[in-house]
Amino acid sequence: MLKKISLGLAALLLVLGALAWFNKPALILFLVTHSDQADVAPNRAIAWDTGPEDPDTNRAEGPPNIIFIVADDLGINDISTFGGGVAGGQVPTPNIDRLAARGAFFQQAYSGTGTCAPSRAMLMTGRYPTRTGFEFTPTPNGMGRIVSLIGNDMDNGLPPILWNKQADEGGVPFEQQGLPGGEVTVAELLKQAGYHTVHIGKWHLGRSEESRPTAQGFDESLLMASGLYLPDDDPDVVNAKLDFDPIDKFLWARMQYAASFNNSDWFEPGGYLTDYWTDEASKVIEANRNRPFFLYLAHWGVHTPLQATREDYEAVGDIQPERLHVYAAMVRALDRSVGRIMDKLEEEGLAENTVIVFTSDNGGAGYIGLPEVNAPYRGWKITLFEGGIRVPMFVSWPGQIPAEAVINTPVAHVDLMPTLAAVAGAVLPTGVEIDGENLLPEATGSGLISRQDDAIYWSSGYYRVVRAGDWKLQVNTYQQKHWLFNLADDPTEQENLAETMPDKVAELQSLIDAHWDGAREPLYPYTVESPVMVDKTAADRFEPGDEYVYWPN
């Protein structure tokens, strides 16, 4: 009898083991979902610091306020200023368009790289990763393994996601991944120049004592602590889950609806995140109307998980597929935010003495399965093709920057830190090499940008790129692949000239080699190497001959 029971238990364990093996992704996501999560308290009111009741000087003649709005993963074709708009123009962006028309419209603006956190580091410091070491987006320990297991289990035809076990399990702890305290941010410069500095929204540059916003120059910080716009079962939310994207699966399994103020414990935000951040930004404007302030409004929209309010979802009309319908509603909310900020400045009498900058941290993501977000450019976020790094950049400063000033000079995120310092009359830090250039001469029409070798650089590990003049060279040493394009003749990168123009490849390769000579080592290693299709979204099947890049992070 005992022998039969033992054999029965062995058989049961064998069956359970087989079920676990064949359902590894589901089991992993179950464990992630049910692992310990942070406690989240009910919503609480934010007690923003309030400036003087009366201005010390005539604020119209004093230093301008600065509002820096950064969208997340916003495709350039999502903005109707560029001739597009979501769903073939069905959902325009009138408020972003209004901002663009009020000042300088940089037609060839680039993000710092093809992913969010390193771009944000360049926005804050004006320095390339070759100087800061901030080359890869911080990811929780173990996430690389989870994403690779889930992704490699998908039947999409792609080459495998490669997992760096040693870096993922034995690398720098997630809590210590961040911007070093020795880096000087634009917030620190503006604070020294007498500005009250406020951060609202995403940060993604670290949460340690040296990396968090309040350690990097911000007087106050309302932080996006996790990643849900609303609880996924909220009656006012519409969700769109992406079964073809392993990162989306991880986000839904792990993210919470949470905020934190000045490093407090987590609490629930006061509404749909895009609207909540805007509500609080409006309060910051009102609280600081009598003193110069710097507001860094870092939206989560339109990053996944795809969640929209039911009101926005219904307002945009019947759009298919469902994920595009939800995405369009998210863009509507983001556009509304920009309009509300502009209207609040008018209401407080601050519009004429406030600089507003609007950009996105990188191009639209291919993993949302929407093929038009970066049109007409090839590539997505997590590539260094134009679609992954072309971004909106609008700078409004009434009375200083002419309305509808269209600027064709290539510019990049590293340029915004020295530009905002110049706006405020702040002195750049001594003994610190700043890679960016001041854009004010171009924006105001008083001069031109002068950049060494006329070159802008991008990188993620072994994937390195330079644009010098109209020529762009992409190099991926893991794939032993070169892509050379003349952007003057071929702005959408259709014809690879690398094989027919070896001398130009060598010339640009020498710039890449010089730029990385003596570069600082990355602060922490990459944990995964992901294949990303250039001309198809993650919703499509990879076929032999399809162009793709490996991206280390």
ZATI-27240 format. One record per residue (C-alpha): residue number from 1; x, y negated, z. Coordinates in steps of 0.25 Angstrom, whole numbers, plus 5000, padded with zeros to 4 digits. Last residue first. Layout:
REM ZATI-27240
REC, pos, px, py, pz
REC, NUM, X, Y, Z
...
END
This chain:
REM ZATI-27240
REC, pos, px, py, pz
REC, 553, 5081, 4812, 4913
REC, 552, 5087, 4818, 4900
REC, 551, 5079, 4815, 4887
REC, 550, 5081, 4825, 4876
REC, 549, 5076, 4820, 4863
REC, 548, 5066, 4824, 4852
REC, 547, 5064, 4824, 4837
REC, 546, 5054, 4835, 4832
REC, 545, 5062, 4845, 4823
REC, 544, 5056, 4857, 4830
REC, 543, 5042, 4854, 4835
REC, 542, 5038, 4848, 4849
REC, 541, 5024, 4848, 4852
REC, 540, 5016, 4835, 4854
REC, 539, 5011, 4830, 4868
REC, 538, 5025, 4826, 4872
REC, 537, 5024, 4816, 4861
REC, 536, 5031, 4817, 4847
REC, 535, 5041, 4809, 4840
REC, 534, 5053, 4809, 4850
REC, 533, 5050, 4822, 4857
REC, 532, 5056, 4822, 4871
REC, 531, 5065, 4833, 4876
REC, 530, 5068, 4832, 4891
REC, 529, 5081, 4833, 4899
REC, 528, 5078, 4834, 4914
REC, 527, 5085, 4831, 4927
REC, 526, 5093, 4819, 4923
REC, 525, 5105, 4815, 4932
REC, 524, 5105, 4805, 4943
REC, 523, 5111, 4791, 4944
REC, 522, 5116, 4792, 4929
REC, 521, 5131, 4790, 4928
REC, 520, 5135, 4775, 4926
REC, 519, 5140, 4772, 4912
REC, 518, 5155, 4771, 4909
REC, 517, 5153, 4772, 4894
REC, 516, 5138, 4773, 4892
REC, 515, 5137, 4760, 4884
REC, 514, 5150, 4763, 4877
REC, 513, 5145, 4777, 4872
REC, 512, 5132, 4771, 4868
REC, 511, 5138, 4760, 4860
REC, 510, 5148, 4770, 4853
REC, 509, 5136, 4778, 4850
REC, 508, 5130, 4766, 4842
REC, 507, 5142, 4765, 4833
REC, 506, 5143, 4780, 4831
REC, 505, 5129, 4781, 4827
REC, 504, 5131, 4770, 4818
REC, 503, 5143, 4777, 4811
REC, 502, 5135, 4790, 4811
REC, 501, 5124, 4784, 4802
REC, 500, 5117, 4795, 4794
REC, 499, 5116, 4805, 4805
REC, 498, 5111, 4795, 4815
REC, 497, 5101, 4788, 4806
REC, 496, 5089, 4794, 4813
REC, 495, 5077, 4788, 4805
REC, 494, 5063, 4786, 4813
REC, 493, 5068, 4777, 4824
REC, 492, 5056, 4768, 4825
REC, 491, 5063, 4755, 4823
REC, 490, 5069, 4761, 4810
REC, 489, 5075, 4749, 4802
REC, 488, 5079, 4740, 4813
REC, 487, 5080, 4752, 4822
REC, 486, 5091, 4759, 4815
REC, 485, 5091, 4772, 4821
REC, 484, 5101, 4783, 4826
REC, 483, 5097, 4795, 4833
REC, 482, 5108, 4804, 4838
REC, 481, 5107, 4819, 4844
REC, 480, 5116, 4828, 4851
REC, 479, 5104, 4833, 4859
REC, 478, 5111, 4831, 4872
REC, 477, 5118, 4819, 4866
REC, 476, 5106, 4811, 4864
REC, 475, 5110, 4799, 4856
REC, 474, 5100, 4788, 4851
REC, 473, 5106, 4777, 4843
REC, 472, 5099, 4764, 4839
REC, 471, 5103, 4753, 4829
REC, 470, 5096, 4740, 4828
REC, 469, 5105, 4732, 4837
REC, 468, 5112, 4743, 4846
REC, 467, 5102, 4753, 4851
REC, 466, 5108, 4763, 4860
REC, 465, 5103, 4777, 4865
REC, 464, 5108, 4788, 4874
REC, 463, 5102, 4801, 4878
REC, 462, 5112, 4809, 4886
REC, 461, 5106, 4803, 4899
REC, 460, 5095, 4794, 4896
REC, 459, 5099, 4782, 4888
REC, 458, 5096, 4768, 4882
REC, 457, 5105, 4757, 4877
REC, 456, 5103, 4744, 4871
REC, 455, 5114, 4738, 4861
REC, 454, 5116, 4724, 4854
REC, 453, 5131, 4728, 4856
REC, 452, 5130, 4720, 4869
REC, 451, 5117, 4713, 4870
REC, 450, 5114, 4698, 4867
REC, 449, 5100, 4694, 4868
REC, 448, 5096, 4681, 4860
REC, 447, 5093, 4667, 4864
REC, 446, 5083, 4656, 4868
REC, 445, 5070, 4663, 4862
REC, 444, 5064, 4665, 4876
REC, 443, 5064, 4680, 4875
REC, 442, 5077, 4681, 4868
REC, 441, 5084, 4673, 4878
REC, 440, 5076, 4679, 4889
REC, 439, 5081, 4694, 4886
REC, 438, 5092, 4694, 4896
REC, 437, 5101, 4706, 4893
REC, 436, 5102, 4720, 4899
REC, 435, 5114, 4727, 4903
REC, 434, 5117, 4721, 4916
REC, 433, 5130, 4724, 4922
REC, 432, 5130, 4721, 4937
REC, 431, 5142, 4713, 4944
REC, 430, 5133, 4701, 4946
REC, 429, 5118, 4703, 4946
REC, 428, 5110, 4695, 4936
REC, 427, 5106, 4681, 4941
REC, 426, 5091, 4678, 4942
REC, 425, 5085, 4666, 4934
REC, 424, 5072, 4673, 4935
REC, 423, 5070, 4675, 4920
REC, 422, 5085, 4679, 4919
REC, 421, 5084, 4690, 4929
REC, 420, 5072, 4695, 4921
REC, 419, 5080, 4695, 4908
REC, 418, 5092, 4702, 4915
REC, 417, 5082, 4713, 4920
REC, 416, 5074, 4714, 4907
REC, 415, 5086, 4717, 4898
REC, 414, 5088, 4731, 4903
REC, 413, 5074, 4734, 4898
REC, 412, 5078, 4732, 4883
REC, 411, 5079, 4722, 4872
REC, 410, 5080, 4724, 4857
REC, 409, 5078, 4710, 4850
REC, 408, 5065, 4708, 4843
REC, 407, 5059, 4698, 4852
REC, 406, 5045, 4693, 4849
REC, 405, 5041, 4680, 4857
REC, 404, 5026, 4680, 4858
REC, 403, 5026, 4669, 4868
REC, 402, 5039, 4662, 4871
REC, 401, 5047, 4665, 4883
REC, 400, 5049, 4654, 4893
REC, 399, 5036, 4647, 4894
REC, 398, 5028, 4659, 4898
REC, 397, 5037, 4671, 4901
REC, 396, 5033, 4684, 4895
REC, 395, 5042, 4696, 4892
REC, 394, 5037, 4708, 4884
REC, 393, 5045, 4721, 4883
REC, 392, 5037, 4733, 4877
REC, 391, 5046, 4746, 4876
REC, 390, 5054, 4753, 4866
REC, 389, 5061, 4764, 4873
REC, 388, 5054, 4778, 4871
REC, 387, 5048, 4774, 4858
REC, 386, 5061, 4769, 4853
REC, 385, 5068, 4782, 4854
REC, 384, 5075, 4784, 4868
REC, 383, 5067, 4795, 4872
REC, 382, 5060, 4798, 4886
REC, 381, 5049, 4788, 4883
REC, 380, 5045, 4790, 4869
REC, 379, 5050, 4792, 4855
REC, 378, 5048, 4786, 4841
REC, 377, 5043, 4771, 4839
REC, 376, 5030, 4767, 4832
REC, 375, 5024, 4770, 4842
REC, 374, 5027, 4771, 4856
REC, 373, 5014, 4775, 4862
REC, 372, 5009, 4782, 4849
REC, 371, 5011, 4797, 4852
REC, 370, 5004, 4798, 4865
REC, 369, 5008, 4812, 4872
REC, 368, 5011, 4806, 4885
REC, 367, 5025, 4813, 4885
REC, 366, 5029, 4803, 4874
REC, 365, 5031, 4792, 4883
REC, 364, 5029, 4777, 4880
REC, 363, 5042, 4769, 4879
REC, 362, 5050, 4765, 4891
REC, 361, 5049, 4756, 4904
REC, 360, 5038, 4747, 4898
REC, 359, 5039, 4732, 4897
REC, 358, 5033, 4719, 4901
REC, 357, 5040, 4707, 4907
REC, 356, 5032, 4695, 4913
REC, 355, 5038, 4682, 4916
REC, 354, 5030, 4673, 4925
REC, 353, 5030, 4658, 4926
REC, 352, 5018, 4655, 4916
REC, 351, 5010, 4666, 4922
REC, 350, 5011, 4662, 4936
REC, 349, 4998, 4654, 4938
REC, 348, 4992, 4665, 4947
REC, 347, 4981, 4669, 4938
REC, 346, 4990, 4669, 4926
REC, 345, 5000, 4678, 4933
REC, 344, 4988, 4687, 4936
REC, 343, 4983, 4687, 4922
REC, 342, 4997, 4692, 4917
REC, 341, 4998, 4703, 4927
REC, 340, 4983, 4707, 4924
REC, 339, 4987, 4708, 4909
REC, 338, 4999, 4717, 4912
REC, 337, 4991, 4726, 4920
REC, 336, 4980, 4727, 4910
REC, 335, 4990, 4732, 4900
REC, 334, 4994, 4743, 4909
REC, 333, 4980, 4747, 4912
REC, 332, 4977, 4748, 4897
REC, 331, 4990, 4756, 4895
REC, 330, 4984, 4766, 4905
REC, 329, 4971, 4767, 4897
REC, 328, 4978, 4770, 4885
REC, 327, 4986, 4781, 4892
REC, 326, 4973, 4787, 4897
REC, 325, 4967, 4787, 4883
REC, 324, 4980, 4792, 4877
REC, 323, 4980, 4804, 4886
REC, 322, 4966, 4807, 4882
REC, 321, 4969, 4808, 4868
REC, 320, 4961, 4800, 4863
REC, 319, 4956, 4787, 4866
REC, 318, 4941, 4783, 4870
REC, 317, 4942, 4769, 4875
REC, 316, 4952, 4761, 4882
REC, 315, 4942, 4756, 4893
REC, 314, 4938, 4770, 4898
REC, 313, 4953, 4774, 4902
REC, 312, 4955, 4760, 4908
REC, 311, 4943, 4762, 4917
REC, 310, 4946, 4776, 4920
REC, 309, 4960, 4772, 4925
REC, 308, 4971, 4778, 4918
REC, 307, 4981, 4789, 4921
REC, 306, 4992, 4795, 4912
REC, 305, 5002, 4801, 4921
REC, 304, 5011, 4795, 4914
REC, 303, 5017, 4782, 4912
REC, 302, 5008, 4770, 4907
REC, 301, 5008, 4764, 4917
REC, 300, 5017, 4765, 4929
REC, 299, 5019, 4750, 4929
REC, 298, 5031, 4743, 4934
REC, 297, 5027, 4729, 4938
REC, 296, 5040, 4722, 4942
REC, 295, 5035, 4709, 4948
REC, 294, 5046, 4698, 4950
REC, 293, 5041, 4686, 4958
REC, 292, 5044, 4671, 4959
REC, 291, 5036, 4664, 4971
REC, 290, 5022, 4658, 4972
REC, 289, 5014, 4669, 4964
REC, 288, 5020, 4680, 4972
REC, 287, 5008, 4686, 4979
REC, 286, 4999, 4684, 4967
REC, 285, 5009, 4691, 4957
REC, 284, 5011, 4702, 4968
REC, 283, 4996, 4704, 4969
REC, 282, 4995, 4705, 4953
REC, 281, 5006, 4716, 4954
REC, 280, 4997, 4723, 4964
REC, 279, 4985, 4724, 4955
REC, 278, 4994, 4727, 4943
REC, 277, 5001, 4739, 4950
REC, 276, 4987, 4744, 4954
REC, 275, 4982, 4743, 4940
REC, 274, 4993, 4751, 4934
REC, 273, 4992, 4761, 4946
REC, 272, 4977, 4763, 4946
REC, 271, 4972, 4759, 4959
REC, 270, 4978, 4754, 4973
REC, 269, 4990, 4763, 4974
REC, 268, 4990, 4774, 4984
REC, 267, 5001, 4774, 4995
REC, 266, 5015, 4779, 4996
REC, 265, 5023, 4775, 5008
REC, 264, 5030, 4762, 5007
REC, 263, 5042, 4758, 4999
REC, 262, 5038, 4744, 4996
REC, 261, 5024, 4748, 4992
REC, 260, 5022, 4762, 4987
REC, 259, 5012, 4768, 4977
REC, 258, 5005, 4781, 4975
REC, 257, 4996, 4790, 4966
REC, 256, 5004, 4803, 4965
REC, 255, 5012, 4810, 4955
REC, 254, 5016, 4824, 4956
REC, 253, 5008, 4833, 4947
REC, 252, 5003, 4823, 4938
REC, 251, 5017, 4818, 4936
REC, 250, 5023, 4832, 4934
REC, 249, 5013, 4835, 4923
REC, 248, 5015, 4822, 4916
REC, 247, 5030, 4825, 4916
REC, 246, 5028, 4839, 4909
REC, 245, 5020, 4832, 4898
REC, 244, 5011, 4841, 4889
REC, 243, 4999, 4842, 4899
REC, 242, 4998, 4827, 4899
REC, 241, 4987, 4822, 4909
REC, 240, 4978, 4811, 4906
REC, 239, 4971, 4805, 4919
REC, 238, 4959, 4796, 4920
REC, 237, 4958, 4788, 4933
REC, 236, 4947, 4782, 4940
REC, 235, 4941, 4794, 4948
REC, 234, 4955, 4796, 4954
REC, 233, 4959, 4811, 4952
REC, 232, 4973, 4808, 4946
REC, 231, 4976, 4798, 4957
REC, 230, 4979, 4785, 4951
REC, 229, 4991, 4780, 4943
REC, 228, 4999, 4792, 4947
REC, 227, 5014, 4791, 4948
REC, 226, 5021, 4790, 4961
REC, 225, 5025, 4778, 4970
REC, 224, 5023, 4767, 4961
REC, 223, 5029, 4756, 4969
REC, 222, 5024, 4743, 4975
REC, 221, 5037, 4736, 4977
REC, 220, 5041, 4723, 4984
REC, 219, 5053, 4715, 4986
REC, 218, 5059, 4722, 4974
REC, 217, 5074, 4721, 4972
REC, 216, 5079, 4735, 4970
REC, 215, 5077, 4740, 4984
REC, 214, 5062, 4737, 4985
REC, 213, 5061, 4744, 4971
REC, 212, 5067, 4757, 4976
REC, 211, 5081, 4761, 4972
REC, 210, 5090, 4758, 4985
REC, 209, 5080, 4764, 4995
REC, 208, 5076, 4776, 4986
REC, 207, 5064, 4774, 4977
REC, 206, 5070, 4775, 4963
REC, 205, 5069, 4767, 4950
REC, 204, 5056, 4773, 4946
REC, 203, 5049, 4759, 4950
REC, 202, 5034, 4760, 4945
REC, 201, 5024, 4750, 4951
REC, 200, 5026, 4736, 4957
REC, 199, 5039, 4729, 4960
REC, 198, 5039, 4715, 4966
REC, 197, 5051, 4705, 4967
REC, 196, 5049, 4691, 4974
REC, 195, 5059, 4683, 4966
REC, 194, 5070, 4674, 4972
REC, 193, 5081, 4677, 4962
REC, 192, 5087, 4688, 4971
REC, 191, 5073, 4695, 4969
REC, 190, 5075, 4693, 4954
REC, 189, 5088, 4700, 4954
REC, 188, 5084, 4711, 4963
REC, 187, 5071, 4713, 4955
REC, 186, 5080, 4714, 4942
REC, 185, 5087, 4725, 4948
REC, 184, 5102, 4726, 4953
REC, 183, 5107, 4740, 4954
REC, 182, 5114, 4744, 4967
REC, 181, 5102, 4750, 4973
REC, 180, 5103, 4761, 4962
REC, 179, 5091, 4764, 4954
REC, 178, 5084, 4777, 4957
REC, 177, 5085, 4792, 4960
REC, 176, 5087, 4794, 4975
REC, 175, 5073, 4799, 4978
REC, 174, 5074, 4808, 4966
REC, 173, 5085, 4815, 4972
REC, 172, 5098, 4814, 4964
REC, 171, 5101, 4828, 4958
REC, 170, 5100, 4842, 4963
REC, 169, 5087, 4847, 4958
REC, 168, 5085, 4839, 4945
REC, 167, 5100, 4836, 4942
REC, 166, 5104, 4851, 4944
REC, 165, 5092, 4856, 4937
REC, 164, 5093, 4848, 4924
REC, 163, 5081, 4852, 4917
REC, 162, 5080, 4853, 4902
REC, 161, 5066, 4851, 4895
REC, 160, 5066, 4861, 4884
REC, 159, 5064, 4858, 4869
REC, 158, 5050, 4854, 4866
REC, 157, 5040, 4864, 4859
REC, 156, 5029, 4859, 4868
REC, 155, 5024, 4872, 4875
REC, 154, 5026, 4866, 4889
REC, 153, 5034, 4875, 4899
REC, 152, 5047, 4866, 4897
REC, 151, 5040, 4854, 4901
REC, 150, 5034, 4860, 4914
REC, 149, 5048, 4866, 4918
REC, 148, 5056, 4854, 4914
REC, 147, 5046, 4844, 4921
REC, 146, 5047, 4852, 4934
REC, 145, 5062, 4853, 4933
REC, 144, 5064, 4839, 4931
REC, 143, 5055, 4835, 4942
REC, 142, 5063, 4843, 4952
REC, 141, 5069, 4830, 4958
REC, 140, 5060, 4818, 4956
REC, 139, 5064, 4810, 4943
REC, 138, 5072, 4797, 4942
REC, 137, 5072, 4792, 4928
REC, 136, 5086, 4793, 4922
REC, 135, 5097, 4783, 4919
REC, 134, 5099, 4775, 4931
REC, 133, 5114, 4775, 4931
REC, 132, 5114, 4760, 4933
REC, 131, 5125, 4756, 4923
REC, 130, 5123, 4766, 4911
REC, 129, 5108, 4766, 4915
REC, 128, 5107, 4752, 4909
REC, 127, 5106, 4740, 4917
REC, 126, 5095, 4728, 4917
REC, 125, 5093, 4732, 4932
REC, 124, 5077, 4733, 4933
REC, 123, 5073, 4736, 4919
REC, 122, 5085, 4745, 4917
REC, 121, 5080, 4753, 4929
REC, 120, 5066, 4753, 4924
REC, 119, 5071, 4759, 4911
REC, 118, 5079, 4770, 4919
REC, 117, 5066, 4773, 4926
REC, 116, 5056, 4774, 4914
REC, 115, 5061, 4782, 4903
REC, 114, 5066, 4779, 4888
REC, 113, 5077, 4769, 4892
REC, 112, 5078, 4755, 4896
REC, 111, 5066, 4751, 4888
REC, 110, 5067, 4744, 4875
REC, 109, 5062, 4731, 4869
REC, 108, 5062, 4729, 4854
REC, 107, 5050, 4720, 4852
REC, 106, 5052, 4711, 4864
REC, 105, 5040, 4702, 4866
REC, 104, 5043, 4690, 4873
REC, 103, 5032, 4681, 4879
REC, 102, 5017, 4680, 4880
REC, 101, 5013, 4689, 4868
REC, 100, 5019, 4701, 4876
REC, 99, 5010, 4698, 4888
REC, 98, 4998, 4697, 4880
REC, 97, 5001, 4710, 4873
REC, 96, 5003, 4717, 4887
REC, 95, 4989, 4711, 4890
REC, 94, 4982, 4716, 4877
REC, 93, 4987, 4730, 4877
REC, 92, 4979, 4737, 4867
REC, 91, 4971, 4750, 4869
REC, 90, 4966, 4755, 4855
REC, 89, 4979, 4751, 4849
REC, 88, 4981, 4764, 4843
REC, 87, 4978, 4772, 4856
REC, 86, 4987, 4762, 4864
REC, 85, 4992, 4749, 4858
REC, 84, 5000, 4747, 4846
REC, 83, 5005, 4734, 4839
REC, 82, 5017, 4731, 4848
REC, 81, 5008, 4721, 4856
REC, 80, 4998, 4732, 4858
REC, 79, 5006, 4740, 4868
REC, 78, 5005, 4755, 4869
REC, 77, 5014, 4756, 4856
REC, 76, 5026, 4752, 4865
REC, 75, 5023, 4764, 4874
REC, 74, 5022, 4761, 4889
REC, 73, 5030, 4771, 4897
REC, 72, 5029, 4763, 4910
REC, 71, 5025, 4748, 4910
REC, 70, 5034, 4738, 4916
REC, 69, 5029, 4724, 4920
REC, 68, 5040, 4714, 4925
REC, 67, 5033, 4702, 4931
REC, 66, 5043, 4690, 4933
REC, 65, 5039, 4677, 4940
REC, 64, 5046, 4665, 4934
REC, 63, 5056, 4657, 4942
REC, 62, 5051, 4643, 4946
REC, 61, 5044, 4632, 4937
REC, 60, 5030, 4638, 4937
REC, 59, 5032, 4642, 4952
REC, 58, 5033, 4628, 4956
REC, 57, 5041, 4630, 4969
REC, 56, 5039, 4636, 4982
REC, 55, 5026, 4642, 4978
REC, 54, 5015, 4642, 4988
REC, 53, 5009, 4653, 4995
REC, 52, 5023, 4659, 4996
REC, 51, 5025, 4674, 4991
REC, 50, 5017, 4686, 4996
REC, 49, 5023, 4700, 4998
REC, 48, 5013, 4710, 4993
REC, 47, 5005, 4718, 5004
REC, 46, 5001, 4729, 4995
REC, 45, 4987, 4735, 5000
REC, 44, 4987, 4750, 5003
REC, 43, 4982, 4762, 4995
REC, 42, 4980, 4775, 5003
REC, 41, 4993, 4783, 5007
REC, 40, 5000, 4792, 4998
REC, 39, 5008, 4804, 5004
REC, 38, 5019, 4809, 4995
REC, 37, 5018, 4822, 4988
REC, 36, 5022, 4836, 4992
REC, 35, 5021, 4847, 4982
REC, 34, 5007, 4851, 4976
REC, 33, 5008, 4844, 4963
REC, 32, 5022, 4848, 4961
REC, 31, 5019, 4863, 4964
REC, 30, 5007, 4863, 4955
REC, 29, 5015, 4857, 4944
REC, 28, 5026, 4867, 4946
REC, 27, 5016, 4878, 4946
REC, 26, 5009, 4873, 4933
REC, 25, 5022, 4872, 4926
REC, 24, 5027, 4886, 4930
REC, 23, 5014, 4893, 4926
REC, 22, 5020, 4905, 4919
REC, 21, 5030, 4907, 4930
REC, 20, 5020, 4905, 4941
REC, 19, 5011, 4915, 4935
REC, 18, 5022, 4925, 4934
REC, 17, 5026, 4923, 4948
REC, 16, 5012, 4924, 4952
REC, 15, 5011, 4937, 4944
REC, 14, 5024, 4943, 4950
REC, 13, 5019, 4939, 4964
REC, 12, 5006, 4946, 4962
REC, 11, 5014, 4958, 4957
REC, 10, 5023, 4958, 4969
REC, 9, 5011, 4957, 4979
REC, 8, 5005, 4969, 4972
REC, 7, 5017, 4977, 4973
REC, 6, 5019, 4974, 4988
REC, 5, 5004, 4977, 4990
REC, 4, 5006, 4990, 4983
REC, 3, 5018, 4994, 4991
REC, 2, 5011, 4990, 5004
REC, 1, 5000, 5000, 5000
END
